[in-house]
Amino acid sequence: MKKEFQYTSETKEPTAVLVAVSPKAQTTQKAEEYLDELAFLAETLGIKTLKTFVQRLDMPDPKTFVGKGKLEEIVAYVKHYDVDMIIFDDDLTMAHSRNLDRELQDVMVIDRSLLILQIFSKRAQTAQSKLQVELAQYQYMLPRLTNLWSHHSRQRGGIGMKGPGETELETDKRIIRDKIALLKQKLSKIDKQSTLRRKSRDRQVRVALVGYTNVGKSTIMNSIGKADVFAENKLFATVDSTVRKMVLNNVPFLLTDTVGFIRKLPHMLIEGFKSTLDDIVDADILLHVVDISHESFEEHIQVVNETLNEIGAGDKPTLLVFNKIDTFEDKEYPPFEEHPPSTIEEWKQSYFAKGTNCVFISAAKKQNIEELREKLFKMVTDKFYAIYPNHESYDYNKLWLESGENFEAE
């Protein structure tokens, strides 16, 4: 049986080369940026990138993803330097995996989706998120199971293991389908509990932090109140949703930190994390956090907006929070416009001119946090007064006692 990719904490740091196919119309800078993100994903799992390979093709080669000459170059490198794995920045088809296995033999072949799934598996903390990740892993594995077996034609006996003539491969497919069905059943029970919990919050203003991964959502949550949420400079530092109760100027609300989005987020993860993403769908207000120091932050905004539209949350009142202004460097950004802004002030004028509800901050350096709170307070107050028109006589403590949870006062 072919060795599966699993994150380990062995002393030897695993090594990898990264491979991408770049359309001919794509700039070299953009291709390198995408591979830098893939390298950051690998680093999150403790994998060291030794080299990157890019081939200019409008579409991946249907047989081996890259062309014959480029594949020979990759094979020669990984054999010479004894590289542990090859990571592709796209999903591989069954034909790709099968043909690459023949060429690379003992070298592990991983695609982008599997790498992200392994990160989610490592980061998941709650029972719900662990089940969601496990379900996504089995859904990923099922159509690719053929490639995991190098000897699936033999038959074996055993009561309860197989029907007459059933091969090892067929047995494993049946076992995985059964596991998928069981995991869906368990998640369905948890989802019902989550739905009831969310319904209990219907009379409370709900704010959700959304954004590309590693933009500083957890740090912002800690800055707004006394949330003490785990924050780290790694991709997908937060997988589980974190809900905290906050009060700004005597107006209470719920603040939720959600999983970050990313380019080419595996579809099975979006499906598996549907109940977690429901925290975004059910929110009254979104704080869309953006890392303005990243050269492709406008593309990140687009990725997040597309994902929000996909889950049915694209039309909610939103405050665009441009974070990390302390690490912004004045420079020429990719040509999203004919004359793109190159300074923070120019970017501010650009977005204010568009009529965008936004704020520019540094959560790490506590810059402009009061302005963020003021804008958030205005949005929360409008919603709160709509729910409680007689708010002056309302018992705020009763609001929190209805759900039986503590809250963070500010």
N, C-alpha and C positions, 0 to 999 in steps of 0.2 A: 504494500500500500504506500502511495506517495506521501511523503512527510507534509503535514499541514503547517500553515503559518500560525504560530502562537507567540505572543509576547512573553518573554522570560526575563528574569533578573539575574542571569548568569554573569560571571565576572567579565567574560570576553564580550567586548562591544561588537555586536553584529554590524557588518558592513554591507553597503548596497550601492548600486549604480542606478541612476534615474533615466528613464527613457520617455520621450514625448514626440508626437508627430505634430508639426506646426504647419498650418495652412500657409501657402505661399504669400498670401496677402497680409499675413500677420507680421508685425515688426519683430526684429531680433530681441529688442528690449522687452516686449510683451511675453515672448516665449521664455526668456530667462526669468522673468517675474513669476510666471506660472510654475516653473521648476523650483524656484526659491520657496514657494508655498508648499510644494510637494516635499522638499527637503525639510521644511519646518514640521510637516506632519510626521515624517520619518524620525526626526529628532525627538518629537514628543514621545515616541516609543523607545527611545534610546538607540536608534539606528544611525550609524555614521555614514554619510554620503561621501563616496570617494570620487565620483565623476558623473557628469550628466551627458546624455546623448540626445541630440535633436535632429530630426529629419524633416525636410521640407516636402510635405505631401498634402494635397487637398483632402485626401481620405486615407486612413490607415490601410496598409496592405491587407487584403482579405485572408491571407494565409499566415503570415508571421508578424503582422502589425507594422513592422518596418521592412524596408527592402532587403534583398539578399546581401548586398554589399555592406549595408549598415549593420545587419545582424552578424555578419562575419567579424566586423570590427568589435562589436559588443562581446561576442563569444571569446575572441582572442584576449580582450582586456580582463574579463572576469576569471578566465582560466589562469592568466599570468599572475594576477594579484590575489587569487584565491578568494574572490568576492562571495559573500554568503547568499545574496539575493539580488534580483532585478525588480525594480518597482516601475510600473507603467502609469503614466498620468491620465489614463482612460480605462474604461472597463474593457476587459478582454472577452472575446467570444469563445465558445467552446473550441472552435477551429483554431483560434490563436493559441489557446492554452495547450491544446494537443500537439500542435506543430512546434511550439516553443519548448515543450517538455522533451521532445525528441532531440532538439538541437542542444539543449542546455543540460539535460540529464539531471545531475545532482544539485544544480543551482536552483534555489527557490524562486518561483515566478509569482509576483504579486501585482494586483491592479489597484487602482485608487480606492475603489469601494471597499475592498478587503482591508486596506490599510486604515481607513476611517472607521470601519466596524471594530477593528482591534483597539483603536483609541477609545471608542465609546465603551467597549467591554472593560477596559482598564479603569475608566473614569466613573462608571455607573456605581452608585452607592445604595440607592433604595431598592427594595424588592421589585417595585414596579419597573424601574429603569433596567434592572438586570434581566427581567423577563422580556422586556421590549428588545433589548440588544440580542438576547439569545434567539428570539424569534427572527429577527432580521438576519442573523448569522445562518440559521437553518434555511431561510428563504433564499439567501445568497447561494448556499451550498447545493441545494436540491438540483437545479438545472445543470450544475457543473460537476455533479458527482461522478460521472463517467470518467473524467480525467483524473480522479483521485485513485482509481484502481488500475493497476498494471496487470492484474491477473483475475479479472472478474468473470471469466468463463467457467471456472470450477464450481462445482455444486457441493453442498454440505448438508448433512442431516441434522436432525434435532427437533423434538416435539415443540410446537409453538413458535418455531423460528421461521418456517417457510412452507409453502405449498409444494407439491410435486413438481420437480423441474425448475424451481425458482433459483436463480443465480444469486451470488453474493451481492451483486449490484442491485438487483431487484429487491432483495431483502433490506438492504440499507435504505433504498428509496422509500420502502414501506415504513421502516422505522422512523425515518425523518418526517414523513407525512404525519405519522401518528404523534410525533413530538410537536410538530407545528400545530396540530389540532388541539393538543393538550395545553400548549402555551397560550393559544388564543382563548381557550376556555378559562384559564386562570386570569388572563388579562381582562376578560370580559367582566369577571367578578370585581376586580379592582377598579375597572372603569365605572361600574355602577356606583361604587363607594365614592369615587372621585366626582362623579356627576352630582351626587347628593351633597357632597361637601361644597361644590361650586354653587349649587342652588341656594345653600345657606348664606352665600355671600351676595345674593342678588340685590340686597338692599344696601350694599356697600360699594363705594367707588373703587374700581379696580384699575390699576396702572401696571402695564407690562413693559419691561425692558427688552428690546429686540435689537438685533444687529448682526453683522458679520462676526465670525469667531475672533476672539482676542482683540476686541476693540475697547475693552475696559468696562463692560456692563456691571460686573460685580464690584469693581472699585467705585463706580458711581453710586451703586446701591448703598455701599458703606458710607459714602460722602453725604448722601441725602439724610440718612438717619444713623442709628447705632446698630446697623444690621449685622456686622461682623461676618460677612459672607466670604467664603474662600475665594481668593483671587490669585492668579499666577500668570506669568508671561509665557503661556503655552496655549496651543490650540485646544479648544474644547475643555478648558479647565472646569467649566460647569456643564454637566450633562443633565442633572436633576433640576427641576424647577424649585426655586426657593421663594417662599411667600413670607413677607414681613408686614406687620401693621405699623403704619406711620401716622404721625400727626404734625401738620404744618399750620401754625397760627390757629390752633384749636379746630382745624378741619381734619377729620380722620380719613384714611384711605388704605387700601391694600397695595403693596408694591411687590411685583413678581419678577424675579431674575430667571430668564429662560435660556435654553440651549442656543448656542450661536449657530448661524447659518454659514454655509461655505459654497463656493463654486463646485458644481457637480456633486452635490450632496446625494448620496445613494437613495433612490426612491423607496427602497424597502425600509430605510430608517424613518423617512417622512411618514410612511404608513404605520410603522411600528410605534412611533412616538406621537401618534395622533392624539391620544388622551392628554399627553403632556403639552402638546401644542394647543390644545383646547383652552389652556390658560391664556393664550394670546387671543384666540377667537372670542373668548368671553370677556376680554378686557374692555373697559370703557375708553381708555386712553393708552396710546403707545408712545414710549420714549425710544425713538430709533437712534441708537448710538453709532457714530461713525468715527473711524480713526483717520483724521484729516492729515496726519503725517504720512499715511500710506499713499504711494504714487497713484494707485488705482482706486481711490476711495469712491469716486463716482460710479465706477463699475460695481463696487461692493454694494452701494446703495441700490443699484439696479437689481443685483442678485437677491438682496433681501426683499425688495418690493415684489419681485416675481414669486418668491416663496410665500410671502404674505398673501398674494392674490391666489396662489394655488390652494392655500388652506382656508380661504374665505375671510381674510382679515385685512384686506388691502384698502378698505374705505373708512378706517377708523380715524378719529381725531389724533393727530400725530405731532409731537415735538421732535424736530431733528436736532440731535445733540452732537455737535462736532467736538470730539474729545482729542486729547494729546496735542494741544496747541503748543505745549512746551517743547515738543520734539519736532515740530514742523520746521522745515528748512526751505528758505526761499529758493525756488528753482523752477525750471520749465517743466510743466507736467505734460502728459500725453495730450495730443490735440483733440480734446472733446469739443472745443470751439475753435474758431479761427484764430483768436488771440486769447488763449487761456490765462486766467489770473495766475500770478506767481508769488503773491504774498498773502498773509492771513487777512489783511485789511481788504485786499482786492476780492478774496473769496467771500468775505462778509458782505461786501457791497453787491457781489454777484447774486448771492442767495436772498439777501434782503430785497433786491430789485425784482426778484421773481415772486415776491410776496410770501416766501416760505417762512413758516413758524420755526425759528431755529435759535440756537444759542451756541457760543464757542467757549469751551472750557478746558481745563486740565484737571481731571479728577485726582491724579497722583500728586499734583502740586497745589491743589485746593484753589485754583484760579477760577474766578467767575462762578463759583458754586452758589453764591447768594442769588445771582441772576437766574441760574437754573431753577433754584427753589421758588423764586418769584413767578417765573413763567409756569412752572408746574402747579403752584398754588392757585394761579388764576384758572387753569384748566380744570383742576380738581374741584375748586369752589363752584364753578358753573354747573358741573355735573351733580355735585352734592346738593346744591340748592334746588335743582330740578327734582331730585329724589325726596328731599325734605324741605318743602316750602316753608314750614313752620320751624325752621332749624333753631331759632333762638330759644324755644322752649323744649328742645329735644335733649334727652339725657344721653350724652356721648358714651358714658360708661356702659349704659345698657346696650349700645350698639356692639361693643366688643364682647360683652357677656353673652350675647345671643349665640356666638360661635364658640365660646369657652376657651379662647386663646389669649395669650399675652400680646401686647403690642409695644412698638418702639415709639416713645414720645420724643418730640424734638422741639 
